[in-house]
Amino acid sequence: MSGNGCRRAGLAQLPRRFDLVVIGGGITGAGIAAEAARTGASVLLVEQGDFAGATSSASSKLVHGGLRYLKSGQWRLTLESVRERNRLLRSRPALVQRLRFLMPVYRGARPGLAAMRVALAIYDLMGRSWDSRAVSAAQALALEPGLAAEGLRGAVLYDDAQTDDARLVLCLLQEAQAAGAAALNYVRVEQVLSAGGGVRGVALRDLADGAGGEVEADLVIDAAGVQATSLPGAPAGGPALRPLRGSHLLFSLERLPVRRAVSWLHPRDRRPVFVYPWQGVALYGTTDVDHAGGPVRMSAAEADYLLEGLARQFPRLGLGLDDALASFAGVRPVVAGGKADPSAESRESAIWSAPGWVGATGGKLTTFRVTARQVLAEAARQFPRLAPAPQYAAAAPALQHRGEPFRQWLRQAGDSEREAVAGTPYCWGELRWSARCEAVLHLDDLLLRRTRIGLLLAHGGAGLLERVGMICREEMAWDQPRWQQERARYLVLWRAQHAPHPERDA
Ligand SMILES: Cc1cc2nc3c(=O)[nH]c(=O)nc-3n(C[C@H](O)[C@H](O)[C@H](O)COP(=O)(O)OP(=O)(O)OC[C@H]3O[C@@H](n4cnc5c(N)ncnc54)[C@H](O)[C@@H]3O)c2cc1C
């Protein structure tokens, strides 16, 4: 995004010196940039793909304490996350919404109802809210009629929250920008530059036009997710990472009718899995498997695992991959702890530093502000002026979701802009606004992250492309060959990464 919030600026328009350069435009980098810009520092964030183009658009989209972390004794992480969840619910109501969970409990299952109630009492205590309660089997079935009834002893209900992960990243970047930061997508750090025993800047390549350039900075922050610790020229000292892939399937709510989140233990390995209504579809996940590199997409084995879990909990629905609308997969940047079971690895973040350099990886979407403030506290050891503000930033209400300028524009726009994109919670004006104002460079930026239409409609919304094409041609001056190229790129990418059938469509 450029200084005026519209269009994408190029490398050529950038100053050659910043106080701080952040590498990575996922939630970690965006959170750091937003917090750093508040200190008055000059900040540049660069992202080699689209903003939130990697893990931060492929999470389960839960803003949660993580009930399961209690079981593995990660008390601090759970407490921190629950507090963050509550802060975000209060400060970003347009983006983070309460989500009621129902967890059925079956005869002979461990943990049983009594243990679940104790765990939830602790969870409630941590969140200082008393939302959880137990219900009978009959009540559970009345609440969620599709549940497997045999052996059902009852259920527990509790609250967490959900968001749109890609939009959250974009909002943070817009806040950073409003405070004076620059943020560029499709700009890669090719080399970390050092001199006199410390990092002094980065060499950049603008992937949109091929231009290269160097930028100097007092401090460079590595927020490159799974690529953190492997940037060319970066100082050593980061943790060993264990990239863990997680995949999800999306179904229409007609095919998988849930009214709230339902979470249960997968019959194969007793890991918690869940399904919940998100943007008008049912979002179901997730897996937790070592990612050996290569394309990030759901494997056939993960698809089998997910379907097996669904068949156990919703046996009457008879769901298969043909019923799914789409899939998506992401890779968690998890700090390697040497555990045999991927799910037993800690989800805490790691922060490390060297002269002119701070790195941060691991952690969760939910705790982005905690990470950002820890990173700035570490940065302040080298440059005291970068110390984080004593108070958490209040989210700027005007920037939540698409913000007030969008709402004003939409009010006076024609009816066709307010028309709903059928089968989605979006209106056509949102596509136009994003194309005009939200640093869209490729069609997939628009359909997979500025809006999530490509995940909500069968075949990635291919049936809408003609009308989308008109908007792109008008707003981004794409000529016919460019549009054809973008259309083909989007459809190939969708089939490779988001089609529900891993083998048939790859
Ligand atoms: C399946 C799954 C489910 C999850 N569910 C949840 C959840 O429900 N709740 C929750 O709180 N957390 C969840 N998480 C965790 C959360 O999504 C991640 O912790 C978080 O998104 C990581 O953000 P990040 O910014 O560190 O990494 P990323 O989002 O991957 O961002 C790093 C960015 O750095 C960029 N980059 C790398 N190298 C360069 C370079 N040389 N130059 C420029 N840019 C570069 C990459 O392109 C990338 O976009 C989940 C994760 C996964 C995978």
The ligand as an ORCA input file, in Angstrom:
! r2SCAN-3c Opt
* xyz 0 1
  C      -3.147    -24.701      9.849
  C      -2.872    -23.589     10.804
  C      -3.860    -23.203     11.699
  C      -3.616    -22.171     12.593
  N      -4.632    -21.749     13.362
  C      -4.446    -20.732     14.221
  C      -5.543    -20.224     14.943
  O      -6.683    -20.649     14.767
  N      -5.294    -19.229     15.824
  C      -4.052    -18.715     16.023
  O      -3.910    -17.856     16.881
  N      -2.992    -19.142     15.295
  C      -3.170    -20.126     14.393
  N      -2.144    -20.564     13.613
  C      -0.829    -19.948     13.765
  C      -0.721    -18.656     12.972
  O      -1.397    -18.751     11.759
  C       0.765    -18.359     12.706
  O       1.458    -18.378     13.916
  C       0.943    -17.000     12.063
  O       0.096    -16.813     10.962
  C       2.393    -16.844     11.614
  O       2.520    -15.557     11.105
  P       3.903    -15.010     10.577
  O       3.687    -13.597     10.214
  O       4.967    -15.291     11.575
  O       4.223    -15.908      9.307
  P       3.658    -15.740      7.826
  O       2.230    -15.415      7.803
  O       4.095    -16.935      7.066
  O       4.419    -14.455      7.306
  C       5.790    -14.448      7.006
  C       5.945    -13.728      5.696
  O       7.325    -13.485      5.430
  C       7.464    -13.431      4.027
  N       8.858    -13.577      3.646
  C       9.652    -14.674      3.798
  N      10.863    -14.438      3.266
  C      10.865    -13.162      2.787
  C      11.813    -12.359      2.107
  N      13.037    -12.820      1.800
  N      11.469    -11.105      1.755
  C      10.216    -10.617      2.033
  N       9.269    -11.361      2.664
  C       9.590    -12.606      3.033
  C       6.597    -14.607      3.566
  O       6.238    -14.481      2.210
  C       5.420    -14.538      4.518
  O       4.294    -13.896      3.964
  C      -2.357    -21.559     12.652
  C      -1.362    -21.937     11.748
  C      -1.636    -22.924     10.809
  C      -0.615    -23.277      9.795
*
